[in-house]
Amino acid sequence: MNTTVTSRLLRRMLPAALLVLSGSWQVVAHAETNCAGGTCVFGGSSNNAASNEDARQSKEQWNATRTLREQKINRQIKDNARYDRTLDLRDKCNASPNVNAYWEEKTERCLDRRTGREMMAP
């Protein structure tokens, strides 16, 4: 008796389950191609107005920030050059034959121990 009920239930539920399964597959397939209401921009050689506008805005923003990027790069170059000069001066000061010369870390200068003044040519 238990097998009869199970087989009847299976015969009645199987077509409904297959219908629901195929319907849910169609929803997923439709969602993948719909791209949120058709607002997707696909790559390729199409002349899509939205992609052209996005490209134009991106180029405009890139050009607008060019001077800022150049200023940042120039500042980094100057900072590196200043750091290199400081290292060179420190090495010269420490290697100086003058025993009164010492390197001041805070001010980054070569000073004379006796007078406290900056030494011009260590």
C-alpha positions as YAML, in Angstrom:
chain: A
units: angstrom
residues:
- id: 1
  name: MET
  ca: [0.00, 0.00, 0.00]
- id: 2
  name: ASN
  ca: [2.86, 2.33, 0.76]
- id: 3
  name: THR
  ca: [4.41, 1.77, -2.68]
- id: 4
  name: THR
  ca: [1.13, 2.52, -4.41]
- id: 5
  name: VAL
  ca: [0.81, 5.91, -2.72]
- id: 6
  name: THR
  ca: [4.42, 6.73, -3.53]
- id: 7
  name: SER
  ca: [4.11, 5.78, -7.16]
- id: 8
  name: ARG
  ca: [0.88, 7.80, -7.57]
- id: 9
  name: LEU
  ca: [2.45, 10.79, -5.90]
- id: 10
  name: LEU
  ca: [5.56, 10.47, -8.06]
- id: 11
  name: ARG
  ca: [3.50, 10.22, -11.26]
- id: 12
  name: ARG
  ca: [1.54, 13.35, -10.39]
- id: 13
  name: MET
  ca: [4.47, 15.45, -9.10]
- id: 14
  name: LEU
  ca: [7.06, 14.60, -11.75]
- id: 15
  name: PRO
  ca: [5.47, 16.59, -14.61]
- id: 16
  name: ALA
  ca: [4.93, 19.57, -12.31]
- id: 17
  name: ALA
  ca: [8.54, 19.43, -11.11]
- id: 18
  name: LEU
  ca: [9.84, 19.29, -14.69]
- id: 19
  name: LEU
  ca: [7.66, 22.27, -15.62]
- id: 20
  name: VAL
  ca: [8.98, 24.32, -12.71]
- id: 21
  name: LEU
  ca: [12.56, 23.32, -13.50]
- id: 22
  name: SER
  ca: [12.28, 24.31, -17.16]
- id: 23
  name: GLY
  ca: [10.61, 27.59, -16.22]
- id: 24
  name: SER
  ca: [13.35, 28.50, -13.79]
- id: 25
  name: TRP
  ca: [15.99, 27.71, -16.42]
- id: 26
  name: GLN
  ca: [14.28, 30.09, -18.86]
- id: 27
  name: VAL
  ca: [14.30, 32.89, -16.26]
- id: 28
  name: VAL
  ca: [18.04, 32.46, -15.67]
- id: 29
  name: ALA
  ca: [18.79, 32.36, -19.40]
- id: 30
  name: HIS
  ca: [16.68, 35.46, -20.00]
- id: 31
  name: ALA
  ca: [18.36, 37.34, -17.13]
- id: 32
  name: GLU
  ca: [21.83, 36.60, -18.54]
- id: 33
  name: THR
  ca: [20.98, 38.05, -21.94]
- id: 34
  name: ASN
  ca: [18.86, 40.93, -20.68]
- id: 35
  name: CYS
  ca: [21.72, 42.68, -18.88]
- id: 36
  name: ALA
  ca: [19.62, 44.68, -16.43]
- id: 37
  name: GLY
  ca: [17.07, 46.05, -18.85]
- id: 38
  name: GLY
  ca: [19.31, 46.28, -21.90]
- id: 39
  name: THR
  ca: [21.73, 48.86, -20.49]
- id: 40
  name: CYS
  ca: [24.82, 46.72, -21.04]
- id: 41
  name: VAL
  ca: [27.56, 47.95, -23.33]
- id: 42
  name: PHE
  ca: [29.24, 45.11, -25.14]
- id: 43
  name: GLY
  ca: [32.71, 45.35, -26.58]
- id: 44
  name: GLY
  ca: [33.25, 45.09, -30.27]
- id: 45
  name: SER
  ca: [32.99, 47.24, -33.34]
- id: 46
  name: SER
  ca: [29.39, 48.34, -32.91]
- id: 47
  name: ASN
  ca: [28.51, 52.03, -33.06]
- id: 48
  name: ASN
  ca: [26.69, 52.22, -29.78]
- id: 49
  name: ALA
  ca: [25.96, 55.78, -28.64]
- id: 50
  name: ALA
  ca: [26.27, 54.89, -24.96]
- id: 51
  name: SER
  ca: [29.71, 53.31, -25.38]
- id: 52
  name: ASN
  ca: [30.90, 56.24, -27.50]
- id: 53
  name: GLU
  ca: [29.73, 58.70, -24.83]
- id: 54
  name: ASP
  ca: [31.42, 56.70, -22.09]
- id: 55
  name: ALA
  ca: [34.64, 56.64, -24.09]
- id: 56
  name: ARG
  ca: [34.45, 60.39, -24.72]
- id: 57
  name: GLN
  ca: [33.89, 61.13, -21.02]
- id: 58
  name: SER
  ca: [36.73, 58.84, -20.02]
- id: 59
  name: LYS
  ca: [39.11, 60.56, -22.45]
- id: 60
  name: GLU
  ca: [37.99, 63.98, -21.25]
- id: 61
  name: GLN
  ca: [38.61, 63.02, -17.62]
- id: 62
  name: TRP
  ca: [42.02, 61.57, -18.52]
- id: 63
  name: ASN
  ca: [43.02, 64.80, -20.27]
- id: 64
  name: ALA
  ca: [41.71, 66.91, -17.39]
- id: 65
  name: THR
  ca: [43.83, 65.07, -14.86]
- id: 66
  name: ARG
  ca: [46.96, 65.05, -17.02]
- id: 67
  name: THR
  ca: [48.42, 68.19, -15.45]
- id: 68
  name: LEU
  ca: [47.83, 66.80, -11.97]
- id: 69
  name: ARG
  ca: [49.61, 63.58, -12.89]
- id: 70
  name: GLU
  ca: [52.51, 65.51, -14.40]
- id: 71
  name: GLN
  ca: [52.79, 67.70, -11.29]
- id: 72
  name: LYS
  ca: [52.82, 64.63, -9.07]
- id: 73
  name: ILE
  ca: [55.53, 62.98, -11.15]
- id: 74
  name: ASN
  ca: [57.63, 66.18, -11.18]
- id: 75
  name: ARG
  ca: [57.29, 66.49, -7.41]
- id: 76
  name: GLN
  ca: [58.43, 62.88, -6.95]
- id: 77
  name: ILE
  ca: [61.43, 63.53, -9.19]
- id: 78
  name: LYS
  ca: [62.36, 66.65, -7.20]
- id: 79
  name: ASP
  ca: [61.95, 64.84, -3.88]
- id: 80
  name: ASN
  ca: [64.14, 61.98, -5.06]
- id: 81
  name: ALA
  ca: [66.78, 64.43, -6.30]
- id: 82
  name: ARG
  ca: [66.70, 66.31, -2.99]
- id: 83
  name: TYR
  ca: [67.02, 63.04, -1.09]
- id: 84
  name: ASP
  ca: [69.97, 62.02, -3.26]
- id: 85
  name: ARG
  ca: [71.66, 65.40, -2.72]
- id: 86
  name: THR
  ca: [71.13, 65.08, 1.02]
- id: 87
  name: LEU
  ca: [72.72, 61.63, 1.05]
- id: 88
  name: ASP
  ca: [75.68, 62.92, -0.96]
- id: 89
  name: LEU
  ca: [76.17, 65.87, 1.40]
- id: 90
  name: ARG
  ca: [75.95, 63.61, 4.46]
- id: 91
  name: ASP
  ca: [78.53, 61.25, 3.02]
- id: 92
  name: LYS
  ca: [80.85, 64.17, 2.20]
- id: 93
  name: CYS
  ca: [80.41, 65.61, 5.66]
- id: 94
  name: ASN
  ca: [81.12, 62.31, 7.39]
- id: 95
  name: ALA
  ca: [84.17, 61.70, 5.17]
- id: 96
  name: SER
  ca: [85.48, 65.24, 5.64]
- id: 97
  name: PRO
  ca: [89.06, 65.58, 6.89]
- id: 98
  name: ASN
  ca: [87.82, 68.39, 9.18]
- id: 99
  name: VAL
  ca: [87.37, 66.78, 12.60]
- id: 100
  name: ASN
  ca: [84.94, 69.49, 13.69]
- id: 101
  name: ALA
  ca: [82.43, 68.71, 10.94]
- id: 102
  name: TYR
  ca: [79.31, 66.75, 11.87]
- id: 103
  name: TRP
  ca: [76.02, 65.99, 10.19]
- id: 104
  name: GLU
  ca: [72.86, 67.43, 11.77]
- id: 105
  name: GLU
  ca: [69.96, 65.04, 11.07]
- id: 106
  name: LYS
  ca: [67.10, 67.44, 11.83]
- id: 107
  name: THR
  ca: [68.30, 70.24, 9.59]
- id: 108
  name: GLU
  ca: [70.18, 67.99, 7.15]
- id: 109
  name: ARG
  ca: [73.23, 70.22, 7.19]
- id: 110
  name: CYS
  ca: [76.92, 69.80, 7.81]
- id: 111
  name: LEU
  ca: [77.80, 71.92, 10.84]
- id: 112
  name: ASP
  ca: [80.98, 72.95, 12.59]
- id: 113
  name: ARG
  ca: [81.20, 71.68, 16.18]
- id: 114
  name: ARG
  ca: [82.98, 74.78, 17.44]
- id: 115
  name: THR
  ca: [80.76, 77.49, 15.96]
- id: 116
  name: GLY
  ca: [77.55, 75.66, 15.11]
- id: 117
  name: ARG
  ca: [77.58, 77.28, 11.69]
- id: 118
  name: GLU
  ca: [77.06, 75.47, 8.45]
- id: 119
  name: MET
  ca: [80.21, 74.42, 6.68]
- id: 120
  name: MET
  ca: [80.16, 75.51, 3.05]
- id: 121
  name: ALA
  ca: [82.53, 72.97, 1.54]
- id: 122
  name: PRO
  ca: [83.05, 69.92, 3.71]
...
